[in-house]
């Protein structure tokens, strides 16, 4: 079930990347991108789709982290088998924990807890994708010591927060609608910054969301979950999903996550187009680019 023959590593994602999407396994921004070769952001576009206007902030952040790659024991694998563990309530009572722990790469999202949920979600974490508002004060509580903490910069103040943390500067929280933590107990060598290319491609190629939005139209951006799926499709040879799937919109009392108290009512004014994302995941499943580990809606 889990250990696919190497043959599948060659052909599994072929249909997905035979379209206009170009696959890249370079996930994180590097310091040398700014010194030794030209970094080509999208013309006139800022975060979350490009770095224009934030170059100096990024230089300071990347100088403080010093590491920009995946660990060698993963990078050197001939076939990278990955699972993206979403936060959906669909993973509850699945007993998938041991299965999830056997993958080469386990990608988790935001501040989703592990402690107390190990039977369903496992306890291995290779990558945790987050943004400042979803950072836990002590990542060690729900991550391993070698977990890569990969920040998705949505706005300039996200980078400012990370710089203040890394250089132990005075924190400024007033510009955030949901103030992020003032203390983040993380090893700087495990911090990475996701290349905005992946956010742009997720929105543009997977969701076909125009940017900038048409006048008078609501602006949507991808969820961290769908972004993580696109990252996995680029980096991994086999991509499986667990913890994805929203309840029907009409049932506003249904819980969204396997943890916490949020229900579908909280999604009424969401900046995410969950209907469109559901269709994108369904297309990926139909062409064999991803496979779910449990039944889903």
N, C-alpha and C positions, 0 to 999 in steps of 0.2 A: 504493500500500500504506500509506504513512505519512501522506501529506497528504490527510486526509479532507475532503470538501466541507463548507462551513459548515453545511449542513443537518443533518449528523450531530451538530454541536455543540448543536443545539436538542433533538434527540430521543434522543440516545444513552443518557442516563441516566434517561429518563422512567420506565421501568418500575420501576427500583430505588427512586426517590424517590416513587413513587405509593403506597408502603406507608405505614406509620405513622412512618417516619423523616423528620424535617424536615431539609432541607439548609441548611447554613450555610457561608459562605466565610470567616468570621472564624476564623482558625486559632490565633492566639497571644494570650496574656494581655497586657493593656495596663495601664499605670499608671492611666489615667483610669477604668478599670473600678472602681477602689477609691475614687475621689474624687467623680466627677461622676455616676455612676449606680450603682444597686445591682447588685452581682454576686450571682447567685442560685445558690449551690451546692446540691447535693442535701442534703436534711435529714439530719443525723446521720451523713453519710458523709465519710470522710477520703480522702487520697490512696490509690490513684491515680485515684479517681473524682471527687474534689472537693477544694477547697483549705482546708476548715475546719481551723482551728488553725495554719495556716501563712501567714496574711495578712501579718504583719509581715515575715517572711522574704522573701516575694514582693515587698513594697513596696521593700525594699532592692535586690533583684535587678533589678527593672524600672527603678528609678531609675538603676542603673549601666549598663544596656544602652541605654536612650533610644530605641531603634527597635523598633517592634512590628508592622510590616506587611511585605508582600511588596514587592520592588522595583517601581517604577512601570512599567518596560518590560514586566514580566510582568502586573502587575495590570491594565494598560490594554488587554491583548489582547482582541479580540472572542471568540476561541476559543482556549482553553488546552488544548494537546495534551500529555499527560503520560505518562511511563513510570515505573513503580516497579520498581527493580532490586533483586530479592531476592538472597540470598546462597547460594541452592541450587546444588548441583553440576550441576543441569540446564542451566545457562547455559554450561557448559564446552564448548569446541569448536564454538560456534554462529556465531562470527564476526559477532556483532551489534553490535560496538563502534561502527561508523560510523552505523548506524541509530539507536542509542540517542542518539548525540550530536546528532541532528537534532530531537529533541523540544524543545518550549518549556520544559518543566520535567522535570528528571531527579531523582528521589528515591532516595536510597541509605540503607542501614541500618547503624547501629553503626560498627564499625571495619573494615568490609569494604575491603580494599585495591583500588587501581586500578593502581598501578605494576606492570608485568609481566603484567597481565591485560587491557590496553587492547583487544586485538583482539576479545575476547569481551564485555567489559563497558563499553567506551568510557571516556572520561576527563572528561566533563562532569558536574558535580554542582551542582544548584540548591539542593537541600535535603538535609541529612544528619540523620536522626532517630536519637537516641542516648540513653543514660542514663549516669550517671557511670562505672560499671564498664566501659562499652564505649567510653569516650572515649580517643582516641589523644593522646599528649603533644604531638605536632606535627601538627595538622589539615592544615597546608599540604602535607604529603607526599602526601596522597591526595584533596585538594580544591582547588578554584580559590579565588582570593582573595576572590571575592564569594559564595562558598557560605554559605548560612544554616545555622548549627548549631542545631538545634532539639532541646532537651532534653525528654524525657518524665519528669516527676517521679513516681516510684513511691512514695516515702516521704520523710519530713521531712529525713532526712540527705542525700538527693539535693540538696535546695534548699540545705542548709547547705554542702555541697561547692561548689556553684556560687557562693554568696555569698563563701566564703573565697577562691575563685579570683579573682573579679571585684574584690574589695577587697584582694587580696594579704594575707590574714590567715593565721594559723597553721592548717595543715590538720590535721583530725582524721580518721584512717582506721580506727580500731579498731572502729567500729560496722558496718563493711561486711564481708560474708562474703568478697568478692573486692575488696580495696582498690583504689580508683580511682587514677589518676595524680595525683601531687602538683604536676606542672607541666602546664599546658594553654596552649599558645601560640596564643591566639585573639584576634581583634579583637572587643572587647565589642559593637561596633555590629552585628556579624553574629550575635549570640546571640539566640535566641528561646526562650520557654517555651510548649510546646504546652498549649492549654486542656484540662484534665482531662475536659471534656465528651466529647472524642473517644474517650478510653479507655473511658469508661462506655458510650457508644453502641456502640462496637465489641463490647464484651462483652455488652451487653444486647440490642441489636437484631440484630447479625450472628451472634453465637454463642449467644444465649439462655442465658447463664451467670447463675444467680441470685446476687445479692449482698445481704447477706452469705451465704456458703455455708450450706447446710443442715447441721445438727449432725451431726458425724461424717463429713461429706463432704469430699473433697479440694478445696482451693481452686486453681482455674485462673485465669490471666489471659491476655489475648491476646498473641501474639508481636508484636515490633516490626514485622514484615513485614505482618501483617494490619492492624495499626493504621495503617500507612502507606497501605495500600490504601483504608481508610475515609477517611483524610484526603484522598487524591486524589479519591475519589468526590465529596466535598463541594466541593473547590476547583476541580477540572478539568472540562472539557467532554468530553474523550476520555481514557480511561484504559486504557493497555496495560501488560502485565506481562512481566517477564523475570526468570529466576532464581528461580522459585517451583516447589515440588514436592518432597516428600520421597520417598526410596526406600521400598520395602515394609518394614514393621516387622520381618518375619521375617528379613531380611538385615541383621544387626547390624554387618557389616563394611563396608557401603557408606558412602562418604563423604557427609557432609551438605552441606558447603560447597564452593565452587569454589576455596577456599584452605584452608590448615591441615590438621590431621590428625583432626578430630572425625568419628566415625562414628555410625551409628544407635544404637549401644550407649549413647552419651551422652544419648539422649533417653528412656531407660527411666524415669528419675525426674524428668522435665521438669515444670515448673509450667505447661506449655502442653498443651492438648488438640489435638494436631495432626490427629487424625481429624476432629474437629468443624470445625476450620479448613479442612481440605481440602474438606469438604462445602459450607461457606459459599462458598469460591472457585468451586466447581463451579456453584453456583446463580447466582452473579454472571455466570459465563461463559455459562450457558444462556440468561439473559435479555438478554445483550448489553451488560451494564454494564461488563464488562472483556473484553479480548482478549489472549491470549498471543502472544508473538512467536516461540515455538519449541514443538515437541512437548513434552508433559509427562504425568506419570502422574496 
